[in-house]
Amino acid sequence: MNEIILRTNKGEYNPGESVYGVVYLNICNPTAGRGVRLKFEGVESISYHCSGNDDREGPVLTDSKFYIDAKDVILYTCEDTDVMGIGSFCFPFKVSLLSEIPGSFSSENAANDGKWLASVQYWLKAELVGAESISTMQFLIVNHPLPSFLLPNDPPMAVDCRIEVSHLLLFKKSMHVTAKLTKQVWQAGDVAKLKIIITNNTNVNVSKITIKLCRELILVKKGIIIPCYDPKVTVDEGNDRMYIRPEGVDPKVVWENMISGCNQELLNKGLDNIRIPLRNEMESSIESSVTGSLIQCFYYIDICVTLQNHQEGSLTVPIYCLIHSKNTEFLQWKPPSWIYESEVIMGKSIFSVSETALRSEAFSDIPRFQALESDD
């Protein structure tokens, strides 16, 4: 059976990076195919079913934006013969991601009431020109970037608050609470770690500490559709936008824990290494952060310190960067044996690479090209 396979050098990328890869083609039976086409696309899209009223169903709000749209790049076309001959071939390529694109994202709710789908997807598709049924596709994971005011090596930002407690009627003493995450970038499916440091200069003990992982998801539709009676939809006529909060007007509490009844001295000093699962109740990875034109998804940790006199102090620790879960499909792939015997064919398209690039580190993790490195 004729077979076509796509393989890139990594499963996950950052905005602005180059994607190196290969299209493998194994022709066992005669075919009408006369070349190889590569498509590279990236699109952000939303769909939300508004609730209606007694008289009519609510409208369906949809919108989309393309960030990459290269649909017809010919990597290779036959010259000496009309069609591809029997054999195994590989066609190396390089494509570039723009530096300012949103990270990969996917969220949906299939329930009839408030059904929605929101996604940012990037993919490569390879097909045989003249025999387009022989095709394959690979999705790329693009990580959500840190905001511009942060650098990867910056220490995690600390957030603090002060609780004033009355002392001897006329005086006050303070309790200082500081909270910070142990690093800046987290991956969906992992466990985040939080530190809470308390300096208690009062004579009042801490009774409990409540910690919540909260998410805000906002979808934006350009243009206004009226009437719309859905309470989760806000119409901004001045900007010609509709803002949708599909999970509700209030932030969604993804995870919550209340710590009390433990060692009093421990509570008064704070807690170290608090583990916050970045998974949902089904133990699946939660949605990643995203800052797109149509989708905004961000997380923060809400902390409330309650004293025995019922005074409270609150802190909000933002999670600036929660990247997409690992690309397990990429990691689990196993190459067929014929790939290692395939003939390397260099193209002349905008996605083609030089022979020197094949011997670089960029291709060193792609099957078939390690041999080129070791032969020199």
Steps between C-alpha positions, in 0.01 A plus 500: 500500500626848414575704809585862587628614841578840652759543774635818658807543720288573810144463621482838677623843389519858620376792289771621262674162476573313178340162439725249324351185361475234233229355281563126457345327201492126431365403157429128474236507227474710182338836568389813316692711750753733338632702794462594866297793631541643852237713673570701816207656681414656835158625603322628809127429505199523731142375494243569772131404511316780680206419722174639367168609647152350495438604138819408320831321521808707561744572217822309440797733530801403289824667399846401379841647423782349295857554622665271242348418163743333258272254322676418176877466527646239266799340672586290199366428154614236251706622207636200312188286537131579523440317829686389812680171455507202732724558801544679833575873509532781753456871442649729768343840571508799733212730598504793742257600771422868543627655821162640604248219480281351774586164652315179419169472683188284512186527714150376441169423662269262318192567717202646315475791741788733416683265265836642393824416324812716513835406351835620369653236275809477280558215258700375205340292228686309229337345196596341173432737208266323260408237759376719786338207680853407605544761771592547863479772765699592810385749761762723660482615859594868540569606858344804661778759543595690813371859502746756366579643846640165617815314396537119523774525762323755719413372849129440567317816603385518863165645610441623852239653726480635854230436762471764771389363838392723791726486807432662838210704356710787360769306320520259209735220413550349158504159343687482168412232246712431190421243232684392187525209261828311479542573126345707224414249228275201569366229275139385501477160667787571743479601867573864582677579827417800716669654803317706762716685753334659805664739745259524792580791731155490662356299785229352273552161339421395145196273497498389135647563155278456195664453158314505168625450145277720283457531125348773287402410145380775268402458135481802272284526189553783257172651392169505684202268462176614666282421677707293744348409836785284629621630841853372421526734199583871527449728201747785446343714229779759510765244405263283293581196712317230693676364809407149608580341836394141425590367846293766675529865598711413805842333467492120501658336804705216353641376832450597864652401832453627855780441749404511867525295819868429456790610718430858611863604482512373143197704397642814660822467300344405167517196280772376269466284191121517463413274206238624256401248229468649155244235413121484514281269703535234227881515541536644150723801432326833538491750214818697437531878520435693181491865396353508153279736304190291566592292809634614835570236766699574813546358848574632844519363854269665750623475861301598809662498845240500780589591859331371814338842547343454150716763331618404154781581263483418129764457233483425130799322344486506119615203293655689212583202285321165494613322185318223317526143624768277348459383141468131590407398146834635376692322777332163437566489125719217374653525151454214253820331384476619138562861612868425566552385140315789336662719237545865599358735237570873524227735382500858371203648683477773766495219761806316366832484689864475401708183520708669769188536717447123485827454687407752769362439848152595377472170309693283745184369672319417176530136387722443197720809548715385791683286244586804292660658806717196580622441143693830486 
